[in-house]
Amino acid sequence: MATLRPITLITGASAGIGVELARVFARHGHELAIVARREDRLRALADEIAAIGPRRPIIIVADLAAPGAAQKIVDELRAHGAEPQYMVNNAGFGLVGLAGTRDRDETLQMIDVNIRSLTELSLAFVDSLARHHGGLLNVGSVAGFLPGPGMAVYYATKAYVLSFSEALHSELKARGVRVTVLCPGPVPTEFAERAGLREGLTPGLLTQSAEAVAEAGYCGLMAGRRLVLPGLGNKLVTLLLRLAPRRMVLKAVASRQRARRSAQGT
């Protein structure tokens, strides 16, 4: 195990924040292993990075909702003589709609990706992260700070990511492993389309670009920060959420989601 070379492993690297995280790590000299379902996009990203970096990224095609996906990643890395110095759990998706009316299998797949896979990969490489004095970056969301009627399961998965990551930050500090949870607000990516938001995300004061979010996440991880909230607006929102009565927050989120469904005719 000591002979395995250190790399940065990034999941969900075929679009959005994941692509930008791969770019920012590559710019800072990290060798990468990039994971997603869409091989064509991974190859295009690997070509781009290879043109400017010292080594072409390892490509791992995997569906993180499928059983055994984490073990497949472990095995492929070992086959390439590599192990993570940094682990970035970016893969995840959301679903809009009332929890009781959504397709059950699709909802459980979201839990598999957002929670089970993230947890499995976070814990699978603790020893190698410690060996190389590296770190773990989990991508959560501002949604993790509040309940989400209308996207109940998605919000709950991000609450788990926030809680789990903050706890690991405390647990792994003694082993020299940095753990950071990155909680962006709205980001214009494919997330909205996958979630079922036909009108996409409306630009607003809380909106941040994927590039800005990725840069903030990288800097926060390298600095050993427990929590990164990109943008002043998102910092203020999470502060207000801690102060506002929970009942008021529930009503506000439910009202927003009802208006969104009405605008889409659903």
Secondary structure as GFF3:
##gff-version 3
##sequence-region A 1 266
A	DSSP	beta_strand	5	11	.	.	.	ID=ss1
A	DSSP	alpha_helix	16	27	.	.	.	ID=ss2
A	DSSP	beta_strand	32	36	.	.	.	ID=ss3
A	DSSP	alpha_helix	39	52	.	.	.	ID=ss4
A	DSSP	beta_strand	58	61	.	.	.	ID=ss5
A	DSSP	alpha_helix	69	79	.	.	.	ID=ss6
A	DSSP	beta_strand	82	89	.	.	.	ID=ss7
A	DSSP	alpha_helix	104	111	.	.	.	ID=ss8
A	DSSP	pi_helix	112	117	.	.	.	ID=ss9
A	DSSP	alpha_helix	118	124	.	.	.	ID=ss10
A	DSSP	alpha_helix	126	131	.	.	.	ID=ss11
A	DSSP	beta_strand	135	139	.	.	.	ID=ss12
A	DSSP	three_ten_helix	142	145	.	.	.	ID=ss13
A	DSSP	alpha_helix	152	172	.	.	.	ID=ss14
A	DSSP	three_ten_helix	173	175	.	.	.	ID=ss15
A	DSSP	beta_strand	178	182	.	.	.	ID=ss16
A	DSSP	alpha_helix	191	195	.	.	.	ID=ss17
A	DSSP	alpha_helix	210	222	.	.	.	ID=ss18
A	DSSP	beta_strand	227	228	.	.	.	ID=ss19
A	DSSP	alpha_helix	232	243	.	.	.	ID=ss20
A	DSSP	alpha_helix	246	264	.	.	.	ID=ss21
###
